[in-house]
Amino acid sequence: MNQTVNSKQKAKSRNQSRWGYVWTYGGLSAIALLMLFPLLWLVSTAFKSPTENIFQFPPQLLPSQPTLQNFVQVWQTNPFGRYLFNSTFIAVLTVGLNVLFCSLAAYPLARLNFRGRDAIFSGIVSTIMIPFQIVMIPLYVLTVQLGLRNTYLGIIFPSIASAFGIFLLRQAFQGVPKELEEAARIDGCSEVGIWWFVMLPAIRPALVTLAIFVFIGSWSDFLWPLIVVDRPEYYTLPLGVAMLAGTFSLDWRLIAAGSVISIAPILLFFLFMQRYIVPTDSGSGVKG
């Protein structure tokens, strides 16, 4: 009798657990679909022909007459190839400089003992709370005085290092076992050698995470390039997409096509880099 009651209770518990999973994943799927709807509508609009109503309700996500003419027209009437090159060059250089300078700043703040280390780190982290709009005018004046207006370096200048990157990499450096550092010193490795050959490989997931954040931020930045650049040959993709509003008098199909061209590299970059965001066994070289 007791076995029968226990089996019924177990079956009831399994059913409740199963329905709990259904409700949980169903709710999460609905939230994900709601968040992705604007992107789906954008992609759908980019492939719709001029005869289709893009503002109908309920919205039709699947174009009845899909066409690539919107992409062709945008690419032929605007120098999107130049915009793509500018954005790629600026984003890649910004990522490289960020990873280099942030790691160089984070390593001594995490692994070396010197007077004022914590105060310096606190001062750096506190700058995260300062909005960019406050330092925008001084940065512009400094950029003009350095002769960097309408140059690639002028666009990159405010982003060559970030307080967030220093904070992220410092926390990652602190998680590396000290035995690896001590073993490298015994082998005669210098501080620069330890940073390059030991520390950087050990914090690869943090470096990749920082690279993704910096790449997305640099690629989608609109305000600073708009301020520091007024020559079309230096326009990035966000500025090029903004120009479409005036060029085509708010033809949303063409603007959507330009937006898809702009966001596609970000998605590809993330899909390529996400495989490297995995924990590394930084203690694998330590003998037990």
Backbone torsions as a table, in degrees:
resi	resn	phi	psi	omega
1	MET	NA	-45.4	179.5
2	ASN	-64.0	-36.6	178.8
3	GLN	-65.0	-38.1	178.9
4	THR	-64.8	-43.2	179.0
5	VAL	-63.9	-42.7	179.7
6	ASN	-63.5	-41.0	179.1
7	SER	-65.1	-37.9	177.9
8	LYS	-66.4	-40.8	179.0
9	GLN	-64.5	-39.5	178.1
10	LYS	-65.6	-41.3	178.7
11	ALA	-64.7	-40.6	178.0
12	LYS	-64.1	-40.7	179.2
13	SER	-64.4	-40.0	178.6
14	ARG	-64.7	-41.3	179.2
15	ASN	-63.4	-43.0	178.9
16	GLN	-64.1	-40.1	178.3
17	SER	-65.0	-40.6	179.4
18	ARG	-63.2	-45.2	179.2
19	TRP	-67.3	-31.6	176.1
20	GLY	-63.1	-42.5	177.1
21	TYR	-63.9	-40.7	-179.4
22	VAL	-61.2	-47.8	-179.3
23	TRP	-65.7	-39.1	-178.8
24	THR	-65.1	-52.0	-178.0
25	TYR	-70.9	-31.0	175.7
26	GLY	-64.9	-43.7	177.8
27	GLY	-64.7	-42.5	178.8
28	LEU	-65.0	-38.1	178.0
29	SER	-65.1	-39.9	178.7
30	ALA	-64.8	-41.3	178.2
31	ILE	-65.1	-41.8	178.8
32	ALA	-62.9	-41.9	178.7
33	LEU	-64.1	-39.3	178.6
34	LEU	-64.3	-40.1	179.5
35	MET	-70.4	-32.6	-177.9
36	LEU	-85.9	-10.0	-175.4
37	PHE	-57.6	-45.8	178.6
38	PRO	-58.3	-38.7	178.6
39	LEU	-67.1	-42.3	178.6
40	LEU	-63.2	-40.1	178.6
41	TRP	-65.4	-38.8	178.5
42	LEU	-62.0	-47.8	-179.8
43	VAL	-64.8	-41.2	178.5
44	SER	-61.7	-43.2	-179.7
45	THR	-63.9	-36.2	-178.8
46	ALA	-64.2	-25.4	-177.5
47	PHE	-101.8	3.2	-177.7
48	LYS	-85.3	146.5	178.6
49	SER	-81.9	163.2	-179.5
50	PRO	-61.4	-19.3	-178.1
51	THR	-81.1	-11.4	-177.5
52	GLU	-92.4	143.3	178.5
53	ASN	-87.5	114.7	-176.0
54	ILE	-84.6	-9.8	-177.8
55	PHE	-110.3	18.8	-178.9
56	GLN	-71.6	155.2	178.8
57	PHE	-128.6	128.9	-1.6
58	PRO	-69.6	151.0	-176.0
59	PRO	-65.9	146.1	178.4
60	GLN	-105.2	107.5	-175.7
61	LEU	-78.2	-26.7	179.6
62	LEU	-96.1	114.7	179.5
63	PRO	-61.7	135.9	177.9
64	SER	-74.3	-29.3	177.8
65	GLN	-132.3	73.7	-176.7
66	PRO	-61.5	141.6	-178.6
67	THR	-147.6	152.8	175.7
68	LEU	-100.6	6.2	-175.4
69	GLN	-62.3	-33.4	178.9
70	ASN	-61.5	-43.5	178.9
71	PHE	-66.3	-41.6	-179.9
72	VAL	-62.7	-44.7	-178.7
73	GLN	-65.6	-41.7	178.7
74	VAL	-63.9	-43.5	-177.1
75	TRP	-68.8	-34.7	-177.1
76	GLN	-80.4	-31.5	-175.9
77	THR	-93.2	-8.9	179.8
78	ASN	-135.8	147.2	180.0
79	PRO	-76.7	62.1	-177.5
80	PHE	-68.5	-24.0	174.8
81	GLY	-62.9	-41.6	177.0
82	ARG	-67.4	-42.8	178.0
83	TYR	-60.4	-40.6	-179.8
84	LEU	-64.9	-41.9	177.5
85	PHE	-63.1	-45.3	-179.4
86	ASN	-60.1	-47.4	-179.0
87	SER	-63.7	-41.8	-179.6
88	THR	-65.2	-47.3	-179.4
89	PHE	-61.2	-46.2	-178.4
90	ILE	-66.0	-43.9	-178.0
91	ALA	-66.3	-43.4	-179.7
92	VAL	-64.6	-43.8	179.9
93	LEU	-67.3	-38.0	178.0
94	THR	-64.5	-41.9	178.2
95	VAL	-62.7	-46.6	-179.4
96	GLY	-61.3	-45.3	-179.9
97	LEU	-67.1	-38.3	179.1
98	ASN	-63.1	-48.5	-179.7
99	VAL	-61.9	-40.5	-179.2
100	LEU	-66.7	-55.8	-173.9
101	PHE	-71.5	-38.3	179.6
102	CYS	-66.5	-39.0	178.6
103	SER	-70.3	-36.8	176.9
104	LEU	-65.7	-35.2	179.0
105	ALA	-78.5	-35.6	-175.1
106	ALA	-75.1	-32.6	-175.6
107	TYR	-60.9	-52.6	178.4
108	PRO	-66.2	-30.8	178.4
109	LEU	-68.8	-21.3	-178.2
110	ALA	-101.1	-35.0	-169.1
111	ARG	-115.3	-16.6	-178.1
112	LEU	-106.5	146.4	178.4
113	ASN	-103.9	117.9	176.7
114	PHE	-150.2	159.4	-175.3
115	ARG	-68.0	133.3	178.1
116	GLY	84.2	8.4	-177.2
117	ARG	-60.2	-48.9	-178.0
118	ASP	-66.0	-36.1	178.8
119	ALA	-66.4	-40.8	178.2
120	ILE	-63.5	-44.3	179.9
121	PHE	-63.9	-42.1	178.6
122	SER	-62.3	-39.5	178.1
123	GLY	-65.1	-38.9	178.9
124	ILE	-66.2	-46.9	-177.9
125	VAL	-65.1	-34.5	-178.7
126	SER	-63.7	-23.3	179.9
127	THR	-70.7	-14.3	177.6
128	ILE	-62.0	-30.3	-177.2
129	MET	-79.8	-6.2	-179.7
130	ILE	-85.6	118.8	179.1
131	PRO	-64.3	148.7	-179.8
132	PHE	-62.9	-30.4	-177.8
133	GLN	-62.6	-25.8	-179.6
134	ILE	-72.7	-39.6	-177.6
135	VAL	-95.3	2.0	-175.4
136	MET	-63.0	-46.5	-177.9
137	ILE	-67.3	-47.8	175.8
138	PRO	-58.9	-37.8	178.0
139	LEU	-64.2	-40.3	179.3
140	TYR	-65.5	-43.7	178.8
141	VAL	-61.2	-43.5	179.1
142	LEU	-64.6	-39.9	179.2
143	THR	-63.4	-42.2	178.7
144	VAL	-65.9	-42.2	-179.4
145	GLN	-65.2	-30.5	177.5
146	LEU	-83.2	-2.6	179.9
147	GLY	72.4	29.8	-175.8
148	LEU	-102.4	5.3	179.1
149	ARG	-69.4	140.4	-176.8
150	ASN	59.7	43.5	174.1
151	THR	-138.2	158.6	175.8
152	TYR	-63.1	-40.6	-178.7
153	LEU	-64.8	-32.5	177.1
154	GLY	-64.4	-35.3	177.6
155	ILE	-72.0	-36.8	-176.1
156	ILE	-80.0	-25.6	-169.1
157	PHE	-47.1	-48.6	-177.1
158	PRO	-73.8	-8.5	-171.7
159	SER	-116.1	15.5	-176.9
160	ILE	-71.8	-16.4	174.6
161	ALA	-155.8	156.2	-178.7
162	SER	-141.9	148.3	177.8
163	ALA	-64.7	-36.4	177.6
164	PHE	-62.4	-42.2	179.2
165	GLY	-64.0	-41.5	177.8
166	ILE	-63.5	-43.0	178.4
167	PHE	-62.5	-45.9	-177.9
168	LEU	-62.3	-46.9	-177.0
169	LEU	-73.0	-31.8	176.1
170	ARG	-62.6	-44.0	178.6
171	GLN	-63.5	-36.5	178.8
172	ALA	-68.9	-41.2	178.1
173	PHE	-61.8	-36.5	-179.0
174	GLN	-67.7	-20.1	179.3
175	GLY	-85.7	-3.4	179.5
176	VAL	-82.5	130.0	-179.7
177	PRO	-57.8	140.0	-179.4
178	LYS	-68.2	-22.0	-179.5
179	GLU	-61.6	-35.0	178.1
180	LEU	-64.7	-42.4	179.0
181	GLU	-65.1	-43.7	-179.5
182	GLU	-66.2	-38.3	178.3
183	ALA	-64.4	-38.5	178.5
184	ALA	-66.2	-38.1	178.6
185	ARG	-66.9	-38.7	177.9
186	ILE	-62.5	-34.7	178.3
187	ASP	-77.1	0.4	176.8
188	GLY	88.8	18.7	-178.1
189	CYS	-80.1	138.3	177.7
190	SER	-78.4	173.9	179.0
191	GLU	-62.8	-40.5	177.7
192	VAL	-65.3	-39.4	177.9
193	GLY	-65.2	-39.5	177.6
194	ILE	-63.4	-44.7	179.2
195	TRP	-59.9	-42.7	-173.0
196	TRP	-81.9	-45.6	-171.2
197	PHE	-92.4	-22.0	-175.3
198	VAL	-111.6	-54.5	-171.5
199	MET	-72.4	-48.6	-176.9
200	LEU	-61.6	-45.0	175.7
201	PRO	-62.3	-30.1	-178.0
202	ALA	-73.2	-23.8	-178.0
203	ILE	-112.4	30.7	-178.1
204	ARG	-54.8	-43.1	178.5
205	PRO	-58.3	-39.3	178.7
206	ALA	-67.6	-38.1	177.7
207	LEU	-63.7	-42.4	179.0
208	VAL	-66.3	-40.4	177.8
209	THR	-60.9	-45.3	177.4
210	LEU	-62.3	-41.4	179.9
211	ALA	-61.1	-40.6	-180.0
212	ILE	-65.3	-46.6	179.8
213	PHE	-61.8	-44.7	-178.3
214	VAL	-67.3	-40.9	-179.7
215	PHE	-62.0	-46.7	-179.8
216	ILE	-63.9	-42.9	179.6
217	GLY	-64.4	-42.5	179.5
218	SER	-68.9	-41.0	-177.0
219	TRP	-66.1	-38.0	-175.6
220	SER	-94.8	1.6	-178.1
221	ASP	-66.1	129.6	-178.3
222	PHE	-117.6	-41.8	-170.7
223	LEU	-66.5	-51.2	-175.7
224	TRP	-66.4	-46.5	174.9
225	PRO	-59.2	-35.1	177.7
226	LEU	-63.1	-34.0	-178.3
227	ILE	-77.9	-43.9	-168.6
228	VAL	-93.0	-8.9	-176.4
229	VAL	-126.4	133.2	173.0
230	ASP	-133.1	8.5	176.8
231	ARG	-105.2	126.2	-174.3
232	PRO	-57.6	-26.2	-178.3
233	GLU	-69.5	-11.9	177.1
234	TYR	-108.6	7.0	-179.6
235	TYR	-66.5	142.3	172.5
236	THR	-95.2	176.5	-177.2
237	LEU	-61.5	-42.5	176.9
238	PRO	-57.7	-39.8	177.4
239	LEU	-68.4	-37.4	178.0
240	GLY	-64.6	-40.5	177.5
241	VAL	-65.5	-38.6	177.9
242	ALA	-63.7	-33.1	178.6
243	MET	-67.2	-24.7	-179.5
244	LEU	-63.1	-30.4	-178.7
245	ALA	-61.5	-37.4	178.2
246	GLY	-84.6	-32.7	-177.0
247	THR	-67.2	-41.2	-174.7
248	PHE	-111.8	14.6	176.7
249	SER	51.2	54.1	176.3
250	LEU	58.4	47.6	169.0
251	ASP	-84.2	102.3	-170.8
252	TRP	-65.9	-24.7	177.9
253	ARG	-66.2	-43.5	-179.4
254	LEU	-73.5	-36.9	176.5
255	ILE	-64.6	-40.3	177.7
256	ALA	-64.5	-39.4	178.1
257	ALA	-63.4	-42.7	177.1
258	GLY	-64.7	-36.7	178.5
259	SER	-66.5	-39.9	178.0
260	VAL	-63.3	-41.7	176.3
261	ILE	-60.7	-35.0	-177.3
262	SER	-73.2	-38.6	-174.3
263	ILE	-90.9	-16.4	-178.4
264	ALA	-58.9	-45.3	178.7
265	PRO	-61.6	-33.3	178.7
266	ILE	-63.8	-45.2	179.9
267	LEU	-63.4	-42.3	179.3
268	LEU	-64.9	-40.8	179.3
269	PHE	-63.2	-43.3	-179.9
270	PHE	-65.7	-43.8	-180.0
271	LEU	-62.9	-34.0	179.5
272	PHE	-73.9	-37.4	-173.0
273	MET	-87.9	-20.0	-173.8
274	GLN	-65.1	-22.5	178.7
275	ARG	-66.8	-20.9	-178.7
276	TYR	-90.9	-6.1	178.5
277	ILE	-85.6	69.8	179.1
278	VAL	-132.2	147.4	179.9
279	PRO	-64.4	135.7	175.5
280	THR	-98.6	143.9	-179.2
281	ASP	-81.9	79.3	-175.4
282	SER	-66.7	-15.9	179.5
283	GLY	-98.5	12.5	-176.0
284	SER	-67.4	-22.3	-178.4
285	GLY	-90.5	3.9	-178.3
286	VAL	-97.2	126.1	179.5
287	LYS	-79.8	140.7	178.8
288	GLY	-80.0	NA	NA
